[in-house]
Amino acid sequence: MTEPAAFQDIAENLSFLDDWEDRLNYLIELGQALPPMDDADKTDDNKVRGCVSNVWLVSDAQRASGTPVLTFRGQSDAIITKGLVAVLIALYSGRPASEIAETDAIEWFRKLGLSEHLGMQRSNGLVAMVNRMRNEARAVLS
């Protein structure tokens, strides 16, 4: 899969940041740049199970030339987790459902050097968010 431009920008910016604290601050900035989510979307159905902090993800499916394409919106009440949501949205949003279903975001986080400093709880939450997004893509395809 070719990474979307928004994700390529994030990867490029991270490549200039050697220090974990700088990378963490960049993640926080990405999260702060996420558009706010309506309270009406912060429902139990949109809440991601397996995250210690509150995370909500909403997907919208459109058909482009017969192919389902998903866009995602998300939000979290934790500043670092919100940054992780922003990276996942940059990777997955606006992509064909088949590509989302096949793309292992955890591997991309490893390549970016983001996963080795996440604690166990955040890593588990990240896996839960990725599984949720990929499962929504699979559901649209079936």
DRENTORKOL-3810 file (N, C-alpha, C; in nm, 4 decimals):
REM DRENTORKOL-3810
@n.u->0.0846; n.v->-0.1190; n.w->0.0000; ca.u->0.0000; ca.v->0.0000; ca.w->0.0000; c.u->0.0878; c.v->0.1234; c.w->0.0000
@n.u->0.0523; n.v->0.2204; n.w->-0.0793; ca.u->0.1168; ca.v->0.3510; ca.w->-0.0757; c.u->0.0510; c.v->0.4300; c.w->0.0360
@n.u->0.1331; n.v->0.4858; n.w->0.1212; ca.u->0.0761; ca.v->0.5602; ca.w->0.2328; c.u->0.0114; c.v->0.6884; c.w->0.1828
@n.u->-0.0998; n.v->0.7283; n.w->0.2439; ca.u->-0.1641; ca.v->0.8547; ca.w->0.2084; c.u->-0.0703; c.v->0.9730; c.w->0.2378
@n.u->-0.0918; n.v->1.0841; n.w->0.1679; ca.u->-0.0056; ca.v->1.2018; ca.w->0.1821; c.u->0.0011; c.v->1.2502; c.w->0.3270
@n.u->-0.1125; n.v->1.2513; n.w->0.3964; ca.u->-0.1119; ca.v->1.2989; ca.w->0.5356; c.u->-0.0221; c.v->1.2115; c.w->0.6229
@n.u->-0.0263; n.v->1.0819; n.w->0.5976; ca.u->0.0585; ca.v->0.9901; ca.w->0.6744; c.u->0.2052; c.v->1.0067; c.w->0.6352
@n.u->0.2317; n.v->1.0272; n.w->0.5067; ca.u->0.3691; ca.v->1.0503; ca.w->0.4616; c.u->0.4276; c.v->1.1748; c.w->0.5271
@n.u->0.3454; n.v->1.2789; n.w->0.5414; ca.u->0.3906; ca.v->1.4010; ca.w->0.6085; c.u->0.4295; c.v->1.3727; c.w->0.7531
@n.u->0.3474; n.v->1.2948; n.w->0.8215; ca.u->0.3763; ca.v->1.2595; ca.w->0.9610; c.u->0.5062; c.v->1.1800; c.w->0.9689
@n.u->0.5216; n.v->1.0807; n.w->0.8807; ca.u->0.6427; ca.v->0.9981; ca.w->0.8803; c.u->0.7658; c.v->1.0832; c.w->0.8542
@n.u->0.7551; n.v->1.1762; n.w->0.7601; ca.u->0.8686; ca.v->1.2634; ca.w->0.7282; c.u->0.9040; c.v->1.3529; c.w->0.8473
@n.u->0.8020; n.v->1.4108; n.w->0.9092; ca.u->0.8274; ca.v->1.4967; ca.w->1.0258; c.u->0.8905; c.v->1.4177; c.w->1.1397
@n.u->0.8439; n.v->1.2958; n.w->1.1613; ca.u->0.9007; ca.v->1.2124; ca.w->1.2673; c.u->1.0457; c.v->1.1751; c.w->1.2383
@n.u->1.0796; n.v->1.1631; n.w->1.1100; ca.u->1.2167; ca.v->1.1238; ca.w->1.0745; c.u->1.3190; c.v->1.2289; c.w->1.1180
@n.u->1.2738; n.v->1.3517; n.w->1.1376; ca.u->1.3638; ca.v->1.4589; ca.w->1.1814; c.u->1.3750; c.v->1.4668; c.w->1.3337
@n.u->1.2927; n.v->1.3909; n.w->1.4039; ca.u->1.2887; ca.v->1.3976; ca.w->1.5500; c.u->1.3528; c.v->1.2725; c.w->1.6087
@n.u->1.4729; n.v->1.2871; n.w->1.6618; ca.u->1.5437; ca.v->1.1720; ca.w->1.7188; c.u->1.5053; c.v->1.1464; c.w->1.8634
@n.u->1.4733; n.v->1.2508; n.w->1.9336; ca.u->1.4457; ca.v->1.2420; ca.w->2.0770; c.u->1.3006; c.v->1.1999; c.w->2.1001
@n.u->1.2796; n.v->1.1036; n.w->2.1911; ca.u->1.1439; ca.v->1.0544; ca.w->2.2170; c.u->1.0546; c.v->1.1660; c.w->2.2692
@n.u->1.1072; n.v->1.2552; n.w->2.3490; ca.u->1.0248; ca.v->1.3637; ca.w->2.4029; c.u->0.9746; c.v->1.4546; c.w->2.2899
@n.u->1.0605; n.v->1.4802; n.w->2.1908; ca.u->1.0178; ca.v->1.5596; ca.w->2.0751; c.u->0.9092; c.v->1.4865; c.w->1.9963
@n.u->0.9245; n.v->1.3555; n.w->1.9805; ca.u->0.8242; ca.v->1.2757; ca.w->1.9100; c.u->0.6912; c.v->1.2771; c.w->1.9855
@n.u->0.7002; n.v->1.2681; n.w->2.1171; ca.u->0.5810; ca.v->1.2706; ca.w->2.2009; c.u->0.5092; c.v->1.4050; c.w->2.1874
@n.u->0.5863; n.v->1.5128; n.w->2.1897; ca.u->0.5265; ca.v->1.6453; ca.w->2.1733; c.u->0.4606; c.v->1.6594; c.w->2.0364
@n.u->0.5225; n.v->1.6008; n.w->1.9342; ca.u->0.4634; ca.v->1.6044; ca.w->1.8006; c.u->0.3316; c.v->1.5264; c.w->1.7984
@n.u->0.3287; n.v->1.4092; n.w->1.8629; ca.u->0.2038; ca.v->1.3325; ca.w->1.8734; c.u->0.0948; c.v->1.4156; c.w->1.9403
@n.u->0.1312; n.v->1.4852; n.w->2.0475; ca.u->0.0346; ca.v->1.5689; ca.w->2.1194; c.u->-0.0179; c.v->1.6786; c.w->2.0269
@n.u->0.0710; n.v->1.7399; n.w->1.9487; ca.u->0.0284; ca.v->1.8433; ca.w->1.8535; c.u->-0.0680; c.v->1.7863; c.w->1.7498
@n.u->-0.0390; n.v->1.6667; n.w->1.7000; ca.u->-0.1287; ca.v->1.6027; ca.w->1.6024; c.u->-0.2672; c.v->1.5815; c.w->1.6635
@n.u->-0.2693; n.v->1.5371; n.w->1.7876; ca.u->-0.3970; ca.v->1.5149; ca.w->1.8552; c.u->-0.4736; c.v->1.6442; c.w->1.8757
@n.u->-0.4011; n.v->1.7507; n.w->1.9090; ca.u->-0.4670; ca.v->1.8799; ca.w->1.9299; c.u->-0.5251; c.v->1.9345; c.w->1.8003
@n.u->-0.4688; n.v->1.8923; n.w->1.6866; ca.u->-0.5168; ca.v->1.9400; ca.w->1.5566; c.u->-0.6392; c.v->1.8632; c.w->1.5069
@n.u->-0.6746; n.v->1.7542; n.w->1.5741; ca.u->-0.7948; ca.v->1.6795; ca.w->1.5328; c.u->-0.9178; c.v->1.7683; c.w->1.5467
@n.u->-1.0082; n.v->1.7615; n.w->1.4494; ca.u->-1.1322; ca.v->1.8379; ca.w->1.4646; c.u->-1.2106; c.v->1.7865; c.w->1.5855
@n.u->-1.2780; n.v->1.8759; n.w->1.6548; ca.u->-1.3584; ca.v->1.8306; ca.w->1.7690; c.u->-1.4693; c.v->1.7369; c.w->1.7224
@n.u->-1.5074; n.v->1.6480; n.w->1.8113; ca.u->-1.6144; ca.v->1.5525; ca.w->1.7808; c.u->-1.7394; c.v->1.5963; c.w->1.8554
@n.u->-1.8515; n.v->1.5932; n.w->1.7845; ca.u->-1.9783; ca.v->1.6266; ca.w->1.8486; c.u->-2.0047; c.v->1.5306; c.w->1.9639
@n.u->-2.0618; n.v->1.5837; n.w->2.0712; ca.u->-2.0974; ca.v->1.4982; ca.w->2.1847; c.u->-2.1941; c.v->1.3877; c.w->2.1420
@n.u->-2.2752; n.v->1.4156; n.w->2.0401; ca.u->-2.3710; ca.v->1.3153; ca.w->1.9903; c.u->-2.2996; c.v->1.1928; c.w->1.9343
@n.u->-2.1731; n.v->1.2084; n.w->1.8912; ca.u->-2.0954; ca.v->1.0963; ca.w->1.8395; c.u->-2.0190; c.v->1.0210; c.w->1.9485
@n.u->-2.0154; n.v->1.0774; n.w->2.0658; ca.u->-1.9434; ca.v->1.0124; ca.w->2.1764; c.u->-2.0372; c.v->0.9153; c.w->2.2479
@n.u->-2.0796; n.v->0.8154; n.w->2.1709; ca.u->-2.1747; ca.v->0.7166; ca.w->2.2216; c.u->-2.1013; c.v->0.5893; c.w->2.2608
@n.u->-2.1724; n.v->0.5038; n.w->2.3289; ca.u->-2.1173; ca.v->0.3751; ca.w->2.3686; c.u->-2.0819; c.v->0.2906; c.w->2.2456
@n.u->-2.1636; n.v->0.2999; n.w->2.1405; ca.u->-2.1365; ca.v->0.2236; ca.w->2.0175; c.u->-2.0074; c.v->0.2687; c.w->1.9499
@n.u->-1.9751; n.v->0.3961; n.w->1.9605; ca.u->-1.8548; ca.v->0.4495; ca.w->1.8959; c.u->-1.7304; c.v->0.4405; c.w->1.9836
@n.u->-1.7500; n.v->0.4020; n.w->2.1075; ca.u->-1.6374; ca.v->0.3913; ca.w->2.2001; c.u->-1.5557; c.v->0.2664; c.w->2.1684
@n.u->-1.4232; n.v->0.2802; n.w->2.1722; ca.u->-1.3340; ca.v->0.1685; ca.w->2.1422; c.u->-1.3111; c.v->0.0890; c.w->2.2707
@n.u->-1.3440; n.v->-0.0380; n.w->2.2666; ca.u->-1.3215; ca.v->-0.1282; ca.w->2.3808; c.u->-1.1734; c.v->-0.1655; c.w->2.3848
@n.u->-1.1183; n.v->-0.1747; n.w->2.5037; ca.u->-0.9790; ca.v->-0.2154; ca.w->2.5180; c.u->-0.8848; c.v->-0.0988; c.w->2.5404
@n.u->-0.9384; n.v->0.0222; n.w->2.5415; ca.u->-0.8569; ca.v->0.1410; ca.w->2.5692; c.u->-0.8834; c.v->0.1849; c.w->2.7127
@n.u->-0.7773; n.v->0.2175; n.w->2.7844; ca.u->-0.7928; ca.v->0.2659; ca.w->2.9212; c.u->-0.8574; c.v->0.4037; c.w->2.9202
@n.u->-0.8121; n.v->0.4892; n.w->2.8280; ca.u->-0.8737; ca.v->0.6213; ca.w->2.8148; c.u->-0.9970; c.v->0.6078; c.w->2.7251
@n.u->-1.0768; n.v->0.7111; n.w->2.7228; ca.u->-1.1938; ca.v->0.7112; ca.w->2.6359; c.u->-1.1515; c.v->0.7451; c.w->2.4941
@n.u->-1.1862; n.v->0.6572; n.w->2.4010; ca.u->-1.1579; ca.v->0.6786; ca.w->2.2589; c.u->-1.2860; c.v->0.6488; c.w->2.1826
@n.u->-1.3209; n.v->0.7423; n.w->2.0933; ca.u->-1.4374; ca.v->0.7229; ca.w->2.0077; c.u->-1.3921; c.v->0.7287; c.w->1.8627
@n.u->-1.4414; n.v->0.6355; n.w->1.7819; ca.u->-1.4132; ca.v->0.6329; ca.w->1.6394; c.u->-1.5446; c.v->0.6203; c.w->1.5634
@n.u->-1.5581; n.v->0.6999; n.w->1.4592; ca.u->-1.6760; ca.v->0.6963; ca.w->1.3732; c.u->-1.6263; c.v->0.6799; c.w->1.2303
@n.u->-1.6864; n.v->0.5862; n.w->1.1580; ca.u->-1.6499; ca.v->0.5683; ca.w->1.0174; c.u->-1.7702; c.v->0.5980; c.w->0.9294
@n.u->-1.7405; n.v->0.6514; n.w->0.8124; ca.u->-1.8424; ca.v->0.6749; ca.w->0.7110; c.u->-1.7950; c.v->0.6070; c.w->0.5834
@n.u->-1.8824; n.v->0.5287; n.w->0.5217; ca.u->-1.8471; ca.v->0.4580; ca.w->0.3981; c.u->-1.9149; c.v->0.5254; c.w->0.2798
@n.u->-1.8369; n.v->0.5480; n.w->0.1756; ca.u->-1.8867; ca.v->0.6002; ca.w->0.0488; c.u->-1.8402; c.v->0.5043; c.w->-0.0595
@n.u->-1.9069; n.v->0.5060; n.w->-0.1708; ca.u->-1.8633; ca.v->0.4223; ca.w->-0.2834; c.u->-1.7989; c.v->0.5116; c.w->-0.3883
@n.u->-1.6763; n.v->0.4769; n.w->-0.4249; ca.u->-1.6055; ca.v->0.5469; ca.w->-0.5319; c.u->-1.5788; c.v->0.4454; c.w->-0.6422
@n.u->-1.6442; n.v->0.4605; n.w->-0.7548; ca.u->-1.6325; ca.v->0.3647; ca.w->-0.8657; c.u->-1.6650; c.v->0.2226; c.w->-0.8195
@n.u->-1.7652; n.v->0.2107; n.w->-0.7339; ca.u->-1.8078; ca.v->0.0797; ca.w->-0.6864; c.u->-1.7274; c.v->0.0254; c.w->-0.5693
@n.u->-1.6187; n.v->0.0913; n.w->-0.5356; ca.u->-1.5326; ca.v->0.0459; ca.w->-0.4262; c.u->-1.5675; c.v->0.1216; c.w->-0.2989
@n.u->-1.5921; n.v->0.0501; n.w->-0.1877; ca.u->-1.6196; ca.v->0.1219; ca.w->-0.0637; c.u->-1.4930; c.v->0.1895; c.w->-0.0100
@n.u->-1.5080; n.v->0.3173; n.w->0.0218; ca.u->-1.3993; ca.v->0.3979; ca.w->0.0777; c.u->-1.4464; c.v->0.4479; c.w->0.2139
@n.u->-1.3609; n.v->0.4329; n.w->0.3153; ca.u->-1.3978; ca.v->0.4748; ca.w->0.4499; c.u->-1.3259; c.v->0.6030; c.w->0.4890
@n.u->-1.3988; n.v->0.6894; n.w->0.5558; ca.u->-1.3371; ca.v->0.8035; ca.w->0.6222; c.u->-1.3646; c.v->0.7872; c.w->0.7710
@n.u->-1.2671; n.v->0.8285; n.w->0.8500; ca.u->-1.2777; ca.v->0.8131; ca.w->0.9950; c.u->-1.2694; c.v->0.9486; c.w->1.0641
@n.u->-1.3420; n.v->0.9574; n.w->1.1722; ca.u->-1.3284; ca.v->1.0691; ca.w->1.2665; c.u->-1.3039; c.v->1.0064; c.w->1.4017
@n.u->-1.2269; n.v->1.0733; n.w->1.4846; ca.u->-1.1994; ca.v->1.0164; ca.w->1.6161; c.u->-1.1623; c.v->1.1218; c.w->1.7170
@n.u->-1.1667; n.v->1.0800; n.w->1.8409; ca.u->-1.1353; ca.v->1.1688; ca.w->1.9510; c.u->-1.1009; c.v->1.0852; c.w->2.0739
@n.u->-1.0238; n.v->1.1437; n.w->2.1642; ca.u->-0.9919; ca.v->1.0795; ca.w->2.2917; c.u->-0.9832; c.v->1.1865; c.w->2.3980
@n.u->-1.0035; n.v->1.1449; n.w->2.5218; ca.u->-0.9898; ca.v->1.2396; ca.w->2.6326; c.u->-0.8471; c.v->1.2420; c.w->2.6880
@n.u->-0.7567; n.v->1.1627; n.w->2.6303; ca.u->-0.6167; ca.v->1.1586; ca.w->2.6743; c.u->-0.5293; c.v->1.2178; c.w->2.5635
@n.u->-0.4394; n.v->1.3085; n.w->2.5984; ca.u->-0.3681; ca.v->1.3851; ca.w->2.4957; c.u->-0.2764; c.v->1.3003; c.w->2.4081
@n.u->-0.2066; n.v->1.2036; n.w->2.4644; ca.u->-0.1175; ca.v->1.1202; ca.w->2.3828; c.u->-0.1998; c.v->1.0250; c.w->2.2968
@n.u->-0.3021; n.v->0.9665; n.w->2.3562; ca.u->-0.3893; ca.v->0.8759; ca.w->2.2816; c.u->-0.4561; c.v->0.9494; c.w->2.1662
@n.u->-0.4938; n.v->1.0744; n.w->2.1882; ca.u->-0.5537; ca.v->1.1543; ca.w->2.0822; c.u->-0.4559; c.v->1.1670; c.w->1.9645
@n.u->-0.3273; n.v->1.1788; n.w->1.9942; ca.u->-0.2253; ca.v->1.1828; ca.w->1.8892; c.u->-0.2168; c.v->1.0519; c.w->1.8128
@n.u->-0.2296; n.v->0.9400; n.w->1.8845; ca.u->-0.2303; ca.v->0.8089; ca.w->1.8182; c.u->-0.3513; c.v->0.7965; c.w->1.7261
@n.u->-0.4657; n.v->0.8484; n.w->1.7710; ca.u->-0.5867; ca.v->0.8490; ca.w->1.6882; c.u->-0.5602; c.v->0.9292; c.w->1.5603
@n.u->-0.4939; n.v->1.0436; n.w->1.5743; ca.u->-0.4654; ca.v->1.1285; ca.w->1.4584; c.u->-0.3766; c.v->1.0559; c.w->1.3568
@n.u->-0.2774; n.v->0.9810; n.w->1.4047; ca.u->-0.1895; ca.v->0.9063; ca.w->1.3141; c.u->-0.2690; c.v->0.7971; c.w->1.2428
@n.u->-0.3542; n.v->0.7267; n.w->1.3161; ca.u->-0.4352; ca.v->0.6213; ca.w->1.2541; c.u->-0.5313; c.v->0.6781; c.w->1.1498
@n.u->-0.5908; n.v->0.7919; n.w->1.1787; ca.u->-0.6809; ca.v->0.8545; ca.w->1.0826; c.u->-0.6022; c.v->0.8943; c.w->0.9573
@n.u->-0.4809; n.v->0.9466; n.w->0.9767; ca.u->-0.3973; ca.v->0.9839; ca.w->0.8620; c.u->-0.3638; c.v->0.8616; c.w->0.7769
@n.u->-0.3458; n.v->0.7463; n.w->0.8407; ca.u->-0.3107; ca.v->0.6239; ca.w->0.7686; c.u->-0.4314; c.v->0.5618; c.w->0.6984
@n.u->-0.5455; n.v->0.5582; n.w->0.7653; ca.u->-0.6601; ca.v->0.4818; ca.w->0.7164; c.u->-0.7695; c.v->0.5634; c.w->0.6462
@n.u->-0.7914; n.v->0.6861; n.w->0.6857; ca.u->-0.9063; ca.v->0.7609; ca.w->0.6359; c.u->-0.8918; c.v->0.7947; c.w->0.4881
@n.u->-1.0020; n.v->0.7783; n.w->0.4155; ca.u->-1.0032; ca.v->0.8077; ca.w->0.2732; c.u->-0.9480; c.v->0.6958; c.w->0.1867
@n.u->-0.9276; n.v->0.5792; n.w->0.2458; ca.u->-0.8707; ca.v->0.4640; ca.w->0.1744; c.u->-0.9813; c.v->0.3637; c.w->0.1398
@n.u->-0.9594; n.v->0.2863; n.w->0.0351; ca.u->-1.0536; ca.v->0.1769; ca.w->0.0064; c.u->-1.0577; c.v->0.0780; c.w->0.1242
@n.u->-1.1748; n.v->0.0277; n.w->0.1524; ca.u->-1.1926; ca.v->-0.0645; ca.w->0.2651; c.u->-1.1000; c.v->-0.1847; c.w->0.2539
@n.u->-1.0768; n.v->-0.2330; n.w->0.1315; ca.u->-0.9897; ca.v->-0.3500; ca.w->0.1135; c.u->-0.8467; c.v->-0.3192; c.w->0.1588
@n.u->-0.7975; n.v->-0.1990; n.w->0.1318; ca.u->-0.6626; ca.v->-0.1610; ca.w->0.1755; c.u->-0.6555; c.v->-0.1459; c.w->0.3270
@n.u->-0.7593; n.v->-0.0880; n.w->0.3849; ca.u->-0.7629; ca.v->-0.0721; ca.w->0.5307; c.u->-0.7593; c.v->-0.2091; c.w->0.5971
@n.u->-0.8401; n.v->-0.3009; n.w->0.5472; ca.u->-0.8477; ca.v->-0.4351; ca.w->0.6052; c.u->-0.7135; c.v->-0.5062; c.w->0.5990
@n.u->-0.6336; n.v->-0.4775; n.w->0.4967; ca.u->-0.5052; ca.v->-0.5453; ca.w->0.4774; c.u->-0.3868; c.v->-0.4741; c.w->0.5430
@n.u->-0.4030; n.v->-0.3495; n.w->0.5846; ca.u->-0.2905; ca.v->-0.2698; ca.w->0.6343; c.u->-0.2743; c.v->-0.2852; c.w->0.7844
@n.u->-0.1579; n.v->-0.3322; n.w->0.8245; ca.u->-0.1255; ca.v->-0.3495; ca.w->0.9659; c.u->-0.0609; c.v->-0.2210; c.w->1.0186
@n.u->-0.1420; n.v->-0.1376; n.w->1.0812; ca.u->-0.0919; ca.v->-0.0099; ca.w->1.1323; c.u->0.0135; c.v->-0.0291; c.w->1.2400
@n.u->0.0070; n.v->-0.1384; n.w->1.3141; ca.u->0.1054; ca.v->-0.1632; ca.w->1.4200; c.u->0.2452; c.v->-0.1718; c.w->1.3584
@n.u->0.2550; n.v->-0.2374; n.w->1.2425; ca.u->0.3835; ca.v->-0.2461; ca.w->1.1724; c.u->0.4312; c.v->-0.1070; c.w->1.1304
@n.u->0.3393; n.v->-0.0225; n.w->1.0844; ca.u->0.3769; ca.v->0.1148; ca.w->1.0475; c.u->0.4243; c.v->0.1930; c.w->1.1691
@n.u->0.3606; n.v->0.1720; n.w->1.2838; ca.u->0.4050; ca.v->0.2395; ca.w->1.4063; c.u->0.5462; c.v->0.1950; c.w->1.4437
@n.u->0.5769; n.v->0.0660; n.w->1.4224; ca.u->0.7126; ca.v->0.0166; ca.w->1.4483; c.u->0.8127; c.v->0.0846; c.w->1.3552
@n.u->0.7783; n.v->0.0908; n.w->1.2265; ca.u->0.8673; ca.v->0.1537; ca.w->1.1283; c.u->0.8933; c.v->0.3003; c.w->1.1613
@n.u->0.7926; n.v->0.3662; n.w->1.2163; ca.u->0.8070; ca.v->0.5077; ca.w->1.2517; c.u->0.8810; c.v->0.5278; c.w->1.3844
@n.u->0.9042; n.v->0.4182; n.w->1.4551; ca.u->0.9698; ca.v->0.4292; ca.w->1.5851; c.u->0.8785; c.v->0.4823; c.w->1.6937
@n.u->0.7492; n.v->0.4611; n.w->1.6784; ca.u->0.6538; ca.v->0.5111; ca.w->1.7775; c.u->0.6123; c.v->0.4052; c.w->1.8787
@n.u->0.6250; n.v->0.2791; n.w->1.8433; ca.u->0.5674; ca.v->0.1762; ca.w->1.9305; c.u->0.6580; c.v->0.1358; c.w->2.0466
@n.u->0.7909; n.v->0.1499; n.w->2.0302; ca.u->0.8779; ca.v->0.0974; ca.w->2.1358; c.u->0.8710; c.v->0.1762; c.w->2.2667
@n.u->0.8203; n.v->0.2991; n.w->2.2628; ca.u->0.8125; ca.v->0.3788; ca.w->2.3843; c.u->0.6715; c.v->0.3835; c.w->2.4442
@n.u->0.5786; n.v->0.3157; n.w->2.3803; ca.u->0.4430; ca.v->0.3121; ca.w->2.4356; c.u->0.4379; c.v->0.2070; c.w->2.5454
@n.u->0.3758; n.v->0.2395; n.w->2.6557; ca.u->0.3600; ca.v->0.1428; ca.w->2.7630; c.u->0.2614; c.v->0.0340; c.w->2.7234
@n.u->0.2496; n.v->-0.0665; n.w->2.8075; ca.u->0.1620; ca.v->-0.1805; ca.w->2.7791; c.u->0.0172; c.v->-0.1366; c.w->2.7583
@n.u->-0.0337; n.v->-0.0484; n.w->2.8443; ca.u->-0.1734; ca.v->-0.0066; ca.w->2.8317; c.u->-0.1987; c.v->0.0695; c.w->2.7022
@n.u->-0.1064; n.v->0.1615; n.w->2.6670; ca.u->-0.1237; ca.v->0.2365; ca.w->2.5425; c.u->-0.1085; c.v->0.1450; c.w->2.4217
@n.u->-0.0164; n.v->0.0513; n.w->2.4282; ca.u->0.0011; ca.v->-0.0446; ca.w->2.3174; c.u->-0.1253; c.v->-0.1279; c.w->2.2981
@n.u->-0.1834; n.v->-0.1734; n.w->2.4080; ca.u->-0.3084; ca.v->-0.2499; ca.w->2.3993; c.u->-0.4199; c.v->-0.1644; c.w->2.3410
@n.u->-0.4263; n.v->-0.0388; n.w->2.3822; ca.u->-0.5266; ca.v->0.0525; ca.w->2.3286; c.u->-0.5076; c.v->0.0774; c.w->2.1804
@n.u->-0.3818; n.v->0.0911; n.w->2.1392; ca.u->-0.3516; ca.v->0.1107; ca.w->1.9970; c.u->-0.3988; c.v->-0.0099; c.w->1.9159
@n.u->-0.3705; n.v->-0.1290; n.w->1.9643; ca.u->-0.4152; ca.v->-0.2515; ca.w->1.8968; c.u->-0.5680; c.v->-0.2529; c.w->1.8884
@n.u->-0.6356; n.v->-0.2122; n.w->1.9956; ca.u->-0.7821; ca.v->-0.2095; ca.w->1.9956; c.u->-0.8352; c.v->-0.1113; c.w->1.8914
@n.u->-0.7707; n.v->0.0052; n.w->1.8785; ca.u->-0.8137; ca.v->0.1038; ca.w->1.7785; c.u->-0.7916; c.v->0.0502; c.w->1.6368
@n.u->-0.6754; n.v->-0.0085; n.w->1.6129; ca.u->-0.6448; ca.v->-0.0642; ca.w->1.4805; c.u->-0.7438; c.v->-0.1747; c.w->1.4458
@n.u->-0.7685; n.v->-0.2650; n.w->1.5400; ca.u->-0.8636; ca.v->-0.3744; ca.w->1.5152; c.u->-1.0022; c.v->-0.3200; c.w->1.4840
@n.u->-1.0430; n.v->-0.2176; n.w->1.5558; ca.u->-1.1755; ca.v->-0.1579; ca.w->1.5332; c.u->-1.1843; c.v->-0.1032; c.w->1.3906
@n.u->-1.0826; n.v->-0.0288; n.w->1.3475; ca.u->-1.0846; ca.v->0.0326; ca.w->1.2150; c.u->-1.0793; c.v->-0.0736; c.w->1.1049
@n.u->-0.9956; n.v->-0.1732; n.w->1.1225; ca.u->-0.9841; ca.v->-0.2788; ca.w->1.0222; c.u->-1.1115; c.v->-0.3634; c.w->1.0176
@n.u->-1.1722; n.v->-0.3898; n.w->1.1338; ca.u->-1.2963; ca.v->-0.4658; ca.w->1.1382; c.u->-1.4109; c.v->-0.3902; c.w->1.0709
@n.u->-1.4141; n.v->-0.2573; n.w->1.0870; ca.u->-1.5177; ca.v->-0.1787; ca.w->1.0193; c.u->-1.4990; c.v->-0.1872; c.w->0.8680
@n.u->-1.3735; n.v->-0.1877; n.w->0.8233; ca.u->-1.3470; ca.v->-0.2018; ca.w->0.6798; c.u->-1.3926; c.v->-0.3392; c.w->0.6306
@n.u->-1.3624; n.v->-0.4427; n.w->0.7081; ca.u->-1.4042; ca.v->-0.5778; ca.w->0.6704; c.u->-1.5570; c.v->-0.5888; c.w->0.6650
@n.u->-1.6251; n.v->-0.5234; n.w->0.7598; ca.u->-1.7711; ca.v->-0.5299; ca.w->0.7651; c.u->-1.8325; c.v->-0.4646; c.w->0.6405
@n.u->-1.7730; n.v->-0.3570; n.w->0.5933; ca.u->-1.8226; ca.v->-0.2899; ca.w->0.4736; c.u->-1.8034; c.v->-0.3789; c.w->0.3508
@n.u->-1.6969; n.v->-0.4578; n.w->0.3526; ca.u->-1.6671; ca.v->-0.5444; ca.w->0.2388; c.u->-1.7558; c.v->-0.6687; c.w->0.2330
@n.u->-1.8084; n.v->-0.7104; n.w->0.3484; ca.u->-1.8863; ca.v->-0.8350; ca.w->0.3484; c.u->-2.0345; c.v->-0.8139; c.w->0.3225
END
